[in-house]
Amino acid sequence: MTFDVLKLLEQEGYIKDGDDNLVHAEKAFFAGRVMNWIREKVQSDPDFDLQSSLTMLYYYKMELADLKFTEDGSTLSYRMKNNDKEMQELVNSLIKSSSKPSQEPPEEGATTSSTPEDADGTPDC
């Protein structure tokens, strides 16, 4: 299976057609580099946090955060544009929680159900 970065950039809205044969792709080149970096990391590191990287890329696309690589290109870092401390802490906690295993023990006093439920909350029998 080939990885067509250009096609993916177009599908995700990084490249848009404009008037008079103009193409708007202000973030496309860097996003393409990030996508290739993510792809390489996923293949080489089984513990790589894909969800966090995709979230950072989405924030970059939506102009909520700036992304940059370290000088050696081994690490991708982000900084929220709206440097509101509460927002930054929320984003950091979301990224951390997305990398934790989902099978955590229930809190004390919490009830657990072994019966699967439908989306509407009714038991799946």
N, C-alpha and C positions, 0 to 999 in steps of 0.2 A: 504494500500500500504506500503510495507516494504522499508526501506532505506538501501541498500546494499553498504556500504562504500567501501568495498574491490573491488567490481565490478566497482564502479565509479572511484576509484583510477587507476584501470587497464585501463579503457576506456580513462581517461584523460592523460595517459602517465606517471603517478607517479611510476608505477611498470612496469618494463620491464624485459623480459627474456634475460639471457645472455648465454654464452657458458658453457658447462659442468654442467648443472642444476643450475647455479647461477641465482639469481634474484637480479636485481638492484632496490632498493627502498629507496634511501637515504632520500628523502623528503616525503615519503609516510606516515610515522607514524605521523609526525606533520601535514601534510595536512589532514589526516583523523580526527585528533583532531579538526582542524579548520572547517572542513565540518560539524562535529557534533555540534560544537558551533554555526555555522551559522544556522543550522537546528533548534536548540533550540531557537535562537533569533527570527527567522522568526515566529515560532509558538507562542512565548510569547510576542513579541513586534510588534504591528501593524505599528509602525513608523520606524521600523528597515530598514536601508539602505542596501538592499541586493546587489545592483549593485556595491557599493563601496567595500564591503567585497569580492565579487567575483573578482573584479579587483585586489585587493591586493593579493588574492590567486594566480591569474594568474601571477602577477609580481614575486611572490615568486617562482612559478614553473619555470619561465623563467630566474631565477637568477638575476632579476633586482632589487629586494628588499628583505630585511630581515623582517620577521614577528616574533612577540613575544606577549605572553599574559602577562597581569599584574599579580602580585603575587596572587591576589584572583581569577584570571581567568575570570573576568567579561568584560574585554576590550581587544581587539586585536589592536596592533599598528604595524605600518610598518615604515621602513626607506629605502629609495632608496640607492642602493649600490654605484652608480655613483653619488656622492654628488654634482653634478653640480647644482648650485642654480637655474638656469633657468629651468632645467628639473624638479626639485623638485616643483617649483612653478606651472609649467604646469600640473603635475600630481595632485597636490592639487586642482587646479582649475577645472580639469576634474572630480575629485571625488565630489567636491562641486556642480558642475553643474549637475551631474547625480542625485543628491538627491533633486534638486529643481523641482517644478511642471513645466510641459512642457507648460502649458497654461498661458504664460506671455503676457501682452499687447504688441502690436507691437511698435517699436521705432517710434518717430515722423518723419513723412515724408515717412514712409514705407507703401507699398501697401499690402493689404491682398486680398486673393482670396478665395471665398467660394466654388469654383468648384474644386473637387478633381482631382488630376493629376496622370497619370500613371508614372511608373519608368522612361520613356523616356521624361517626362515633358509635354506631350500632355494632354489636358483636358479630363477628364473621363466623357463621356456623357451618 
